[in-house]
Amino acid sequence: MATRRSIVHMDLDTFFVSCERLLDSRLNQKPILIGGTSERGVVASCSYEARRFGVRSGMSMKMAKERCPEAICIKGNTQTYTKFSRMVTEIVKEVSPVYEKTSIDEFYIDFTGMDRFFGIWTYASELRSRIIKETGLPISFGLSENKTVSKVATGEAKPNNQLHISYGLEKDFLAPLSVQKIPMVGPKTFQTLCSLGVKRIGTLQTLPLELVEQALGENGRSIWTKAQGIDKSAVEPYNERKSISNERTFHQDTIDIAKLSGILAAMAENLTFQLRRAGKLTGTVTVKIRYADFQTQTLQQQIAYTAADHELLPLVQELFKRLYQRRVLVRLIGLRFSSLVGGAHQLRLFDHQDLSYPALYKALDNIRERYGDRAVLRAIGLEARSIGHYNPFNGEPPILLANRST
């Protein structure tokens, strides 16, 4: 008989709001909006007190203020949120055999087999209590046999609570809940299901698999399976040091600063595209230089999690200027993004000036998906063409994008 799995999903409650309240206790029990503070801004996070007025993440700040005039608006601080996220990660890492950090405030932990030595419910409860005690942040968790049911259970446990779904009760637990609770069911899928008269998971559970596949396409089988309380996906071990990188060794050593900056810019732009395509954010940037005498130097900086060109490209250039001090011919140059976590570019929505960037990146990434990674790039990257064998365009003429604050 196969071993029963024990999967915990942990999620920090209203994470940005909770961090702000730790810094200023006067915000406790008050409606809080975090995001772009102008009317053109977007709500990145909101407190439960604000949600009672119909406010939600992703809503325009103007509409949120209309629904909740008494709300306190805060621009937010990404450095603060990243610091607290890392504090929680260190605690989880210390006591968990296998854990997966899927975003800045969310974790899966596989405690399978630990019931031989500990009561898993007790052990998970003690972990939650320790996080609350050492960080001051409220956190909720769900425990079940698989990732889907545990994630849904966490949502039902909130705020600041915990819920255990016993073996064999997964399907019954899900049945009365809205189909929107199933991961992968977004607004469009929800509308499609509503058109079939399906609003509750229990109704979806009774439909033939073939009908669901016909209605929802390639995701139909996965959604139907999750509705049955079945999810065999594993907790992917999280490694803080996993990274993506790029290096270029030149056929002819160079000291041309403009061209070295250009090739770094092209690398950075390509790697940030790879981050967004993989649904990742980076928390550490490293620039590497190898000189003609084979001496190698690196410079690394931890940053707030991001996958945005306008944040990463200037930092890469700054690190290069600080690192390149010898004025010796360069043989190799490289760039690495590490400390990767799952997530999307959302942490910089606190400034309304950033609101155009997500749409810009989406348009650029669509072009790259269709025509290749190097189909569109900033003009500074053109300098990379004449160095050694590096060809950022793969033989295709690029679409030029004039520098925008970079």
Buried (B, 14 or more C-beta within 10 A) or exposed (E): EEEEBBBBBBBBBBBBBBBBBBEEEEBEEBBBBBBBBBEEBBBBBBBBBBBEBEBEBEBBBEBBBEBBEEBBBBBBBBEBBBEBBBBBBEBBEEBBEBBBBBBBBBBBBBBBEBBEEEEBBEBBBEBBEBBEEEBEBBBBBBBBBBBBBBBBBBBBBBEBBBBBBEEEBBBEBBBEBEBBBBEEBEEEBBEBBEEBEBBBBBBBBEBEEEEBBEBBEEBBBBBBBBBBBBBEEBBBEBEBEEBBEBEBEBEEBBBBBEBBBBBBBBBBBBBBBBBBEEEBBBBBBBBBBBBBEEEEEEBBEBBBBBBBBBBBBBBBBBBBEEBBEEEBBBBBBBBBBBBBBBBEBBBBBBBBEBBEBBEBBEEBBEEBEEBBBBBBBBEBBBBBBEBBEBEBBEEEEBEEBEEEEB
